[in-house]
Amino acid sequence: MADEKQLSNYEVSMYNARGLNAMMALAQNLSEATIIPETFQGKPANVLIALNMAQRLNADPLMVMQNMYIVYGNPSWSSKFLISCFNTCGRFSSIKYEFFGIPGQDDYGCRAWATEYATGERVQGIDVTIGMAKAEGWISKKGSKWQTMPQLMLQYRAATFLIRTVAPEISMGLQSTEELEDSHEVKHAQGFVAQAAKLKSEATAITEHAQTIDVPAPAVEAQPAQEPAAVQQAPQTKRGPAWATK
């Protein structure tokens, strides 16, 4: 048919003009939804970035938006989302956890591991312990889940380290939400303490320097002492003998 429109297939992505236009239109429509997180509502540019990340992860866009959080201005993934992506990527078995040490003690910890299907080898992340959490300041942070759910936090952190070292492409360079929440306040506190120590040191140096400098007092011209106005005597006039006034 001569008047029949010919349809051409093209990839909906940010790497070609037609695909980008289609992606922007989709982002605009999704941004009007009220069931997506507030970070994306009415913000097509944010939705566009989420669509791109979903495409790169081969994941559902809504799932990406529901698991991406902005922590202190930085985008991050929830730990459970990263674990889910790792478990379903098809390259590894599901993450397994091993606990060791004495619960409640600093040596109590967790390690995460999985099996790589291509080689059959066991891949393992670094050990995470309560002692490490204390040293890094994660436990002392106000409102930290480390104080109420240490075992779950050990699993989350151990899994995050495994993913970052074995399959960093899954996180796409972003930290987990829990990592940002822990590290931000620690860095802020360390910076405050360092600044306070610096100010204290400078104040001490200024005080010591001031005590070693002998500044001569300004010369003051000597002035005759005056009696207070209340006790000043009235000027006396010459008087004759008492009998002369009679």
VMD Tcl script that draws the C-alpha trace (Angstrom):
set ca {
  {0.00 0.00 0.00}
  {1.39 3.35 -1.07}
  {-0.20 5.30 1.76}
  {0.75 2.81 4.43}
  {3.13 4.29 6.97}
  {6.38 2.45 7.31}
  {7.44 1.90 10.90}
  {11.10 1.74 11.77}
  {12.43 0.23 14.98}
  {14.92 2.22 17.02}
  {16.45 1.86 20.44}
  {14.91 3.98 23.19}
  {18.11 5.26 24.78}
  {20.19 8.36 25.36}
  {22.60 7.49 22.56}
  {20.53 8.48 19.54}
  {18.29 11.45 18.85}
  {15.01 9.61 18.28}
  {15.59 7.32 21.22}
  {16.41 10.25 23.50}
  {13.25 12.11 22.46}
  {11.15 9.04 23.22}
  {12.94 8.62 26.56}
  {12.32 12.26 27.49}
  {8.62 11.91 26.66}
  {8.43 8.81 28.85}
  {10.24 10.61 31.67}
  {7.78 13.49 31.46}
  {4.80 11.12 31.72}
  {6.28 9.14 34.62}
  {7.15 12.30 36.55}
  {3.44 13.11 36.75}
  {2.71 9.92 38.67}
  {2.08 10.21 42.40}
  {3.12 6.67 43.35}
  {6.79 7.21 42.54}
  {9.14 8.57 45.25}
  {9.06 12.30 45.89}
  {12.57 12.69 44.49}
  {11.16 12.00 41.02}
  {7.70 13.56 41.21}
  {7.47 16.54 38.86}
  {11.17 16.18 37.97}
  {11.52 14.69 34.48}
  {15.31 15.12 34.50}
  {15.60 12.88 37.58}
  {13.29 10.32 35.99}
  {15.38 10.40 32.81}
  {18.51 9.50 34.80}
  {16.62 6.70 36.55}
  {15.47 5.35 33.17}
  {19.04 5.34 31.90}
  {20.29 3.50 34.99}
  {17.45 0.98 34.73}
  {18.41 0.35 31.12}
  {22.04 -0.20 32.00}
  {21.10 -2.55 34.85}
  {18.43 -4.30 32.76}
  {16.03 -3.59 35.62}
  {12.50 -2.23 35.91}
  {12.48 1.61 36.01}
  {9.97 1.75 38.86}
  {12.12 -0.64 40.92}
  {15.13 1.60 40.32}
  {13.27 4.72 41.43}
  {11.93 2.97 44.53}
  {15.41 1.91 45.61}
  {17.41 5.04 44.82}
  {17.78 7.49 47.68}
  {19.35 10.92 47.97}
  {21.49 11.05 51.12}
  {23.05 14.44 51.89}
  {22.82 15.36 48.20}
  {24.34 12.11 46.92}
  {22.41 9.39 45.05}
  {22.69 5.94 46.59}
  {21.24 2.43 46.41}
  {19.57 0.58 49.25}
  {21.63 -2.42 50.32}
  {18.76 -4.82 49.68}
  {18.54 -3.59 46.07}
  {22.25 -4.19 45.47}
  {21.94 -7.68 46.97}
  {18.93 -8.38 44.75}
  {20.81 -7.26 41.62}
  {23.79 -9.43 42.53}
  {21.62 -12.49 43.19}
  {19.79 -12.16 39.86}
  {22.67 -11.14 37.60}
  {23.22 -14.76 36.51}
  {26.98 -14.76 37.11}
  {27.01 -15.78 40.75}
  {25.03 -17.82 43.20}
  {22.98 -16.05 45.85}
  {25.03 -14.38 48.57}
  {25.70 -16.52 51.63}
  {26.74 -15.26 55.08}
  {29.08 -16.66 57.72}
  {29.09 -15.32 61.27}
  {32.07 -15.74 63.57}
  {33.26 -14.58 66.98}
  {31.26 -14.07 70.17}
  {27.97 -12.14 69.85}
  {28.17 -8.82 71.65}
  {31.98 -8.73 71.52}
  {34.23 -6.74 69.22}
  {35.35 -9.89 67.39}
  {31.78 -10.77 66.39}
  {31.47 -10.36 62.65}
  {30.20 -11.52 59.30}
  {31.63 -12.35 55.89}
  {29.68 -12.60 52.65}
  {30.53 -15.06 49.87}
  {29.13 -16.55 46.69}
  {30.11 -19.00 43.96}
  {31.07 -17.80 40.49}
  {29.26 -19.99 37.96}
  {31.87 -19.65 35.19}
  {34.75 -20.96 37.30}
  {33.05 -22.64 40.24}
  {35.29 -20.64 42.56}
  {34.20 -19.14 45.83}
  {34.37 -15.34 45.89}
  {34.43 -13.63 49.26}
  {34.28 -10.10 50.64}
  {36.20 -8.71 53.58}
  {35.23 -9.53 57.16}
  {33.10 -6.93 58.94}
  {33.18 -6.93 62.74}
  {31.65 -4.97 65.59}
  {35.17 -3.74 66.37}
  {35.39 -2.30 62.86}
  {32.00 -0.62 63.28}
  {33.18 0.97 66.53}
  {36.49 2.11 65.04}
  {34.74 3.66 62.04}
  {32.19 5.42 64.24}
  {29.15 3.63 62.80}
  {27.83 2.42 66.15}
  {28.24 5.69 68.06}
  {26.29 7.63 65.45}
  {23.01 8.97 66.83}
  {20.03 6.86 65.75}
  {22.23 4.23 64.12}
  {20.69 0.86 63.31}
  {23.98 -0.66 64.47}
  {22.77 -0.11 68.03}
  {19.47 -1.97 67.56}
  {20.06 -4.40 64.67}
  {23.80 -5.18 64.60}
  {23.41 -8.58 62.92}
  {21.42 -7.18 59.98}
  {23.85 -4.29 59.58}
  {26.78 -6.72 59.56}
  {25.11 -8.64 56.72}
  {24.34 -5.49 54.74}
  {27.87 -4.13 55.07}
  {29.52 -7.49 54.31}
  {27.35 -7.92 51.19}
  {28.12 -4.39 50.04}
  {31.87 -5.01 50.31}
  {31.51 -8.27 48.37}
  {29.59 -6.56 45.57}
  {32.02 -3.66 45.39}
  {35.07 -5.91 45.09}
  {33.64 -8.70 42.93}
  {31.00 -7.00 40.76}
  {31.43 -3.20 41.05}
  {29.47 -2.65 37.83}
  {26.28 -3.55 39.69}
  {26.49 -0.53 41.99}
  {27.47 1.71 39.04}
  {29.87 3.63 41.25}
  {27.22 4.55 43.83}
  {27.50 3.79 47.53}
  {24.78 2.14 49.53}
  {22.38 4.28 51.52}
  {23.65 2.81 54.79}
  {27.26 3.63 53.92}
  {26.47 7.27 53.18}
  {24.40 7.66 56.33}
  {27.23 6.24 58.44}
  {30.17 7.96 56.79}
  {28.63 11.43 56.45}
  {28.13 12.06 60.14}
  {31.49 10.50 60.99}
  {33.28 12.80 58.55}
  {31.29 15.78 59.77}
  {32.17 14.99 63.40}
  {35.83 14.44 62.57}
  {35.95 17.74 60.73}
  {34.30 19.54 63.64}
  {36.72 18.02 66.16}
  {39.71 18.92 63.98}
  {38.46 22.48 63.56}
  {37.79 22.83 67.29}
  {41.30 21.54 68.09}
  {42.81 23.97 65.60}
  {40.94 26.92 67.08}
  {41.93 25.89 70.59}
  {45.58 25.60 69.55}
  {45.50 29.03 67.90}
  {43.87 30.59 70.95}
  {46.52 29.07 73.24}
  {49.32 30.34 70.99}
  {47.86 33.85 70.94}
  {47.53 33.85 74.73}
  {51.11 32.67 75.26}
  {52.41 35.21 72.75}
  {50.52 38.01 74.46}
  {52.00 37.07 77.83}
  {55.58 37.22 76.52}
  {55.28 40.68 75.01}
  {56.09 43.51 77.47}
  {54.16 46.44 76.11}
  {55.18 49.69 77.84}
  {52.31 51.64 79.25}
  {51.65 54.98 77.52}
  {53.19 57.99 79.26}
  {50.68 59.99 81.23}
  {51.38 63.58 82.25}
  {51.33 64.09 85.95}
  {48.45 66.24 87.04}
  {47.91 67.80 90.43}
  {45.68 65.74 92.56}
  {42.25 67.18 93.06}
  {39.99 66.52 95.90}
  {36.57 65.16 95.09}
  {34.01 67.81 94.34}
  {31.99 66.88 97.40}
  {34.88 67.70 99.77}
  {36.49 70.63 97.97}
  {36.78 73.65 100.21}
  {35.40 76.96 99.08}
  {37.99 79.63 98.38}
  {38.84 81.61 101.51}
  {38.88 85.36 101.62}
  {40.92 87.54 103.90}
  {39.18 88.54 107.01}
  {40.19 90.88 109.77}
  {40.14 90.14 113.43}
  {36.88 89.02 114.82}
  {36.52 92.28 116.93}
  {36.83 94.38 113.77}
  {33.55 93.12 112.37}
  {31.56 94.11 115.32}
}
mol new
graphics top color blue
foreach p $ca { graphics top sphere $p radius 0.5 }
foreach p [lrange $ca 0 end-1] q [lrange $ca 1 end] { graphics top cylinder $p $q radius 0.2 }
display resetview
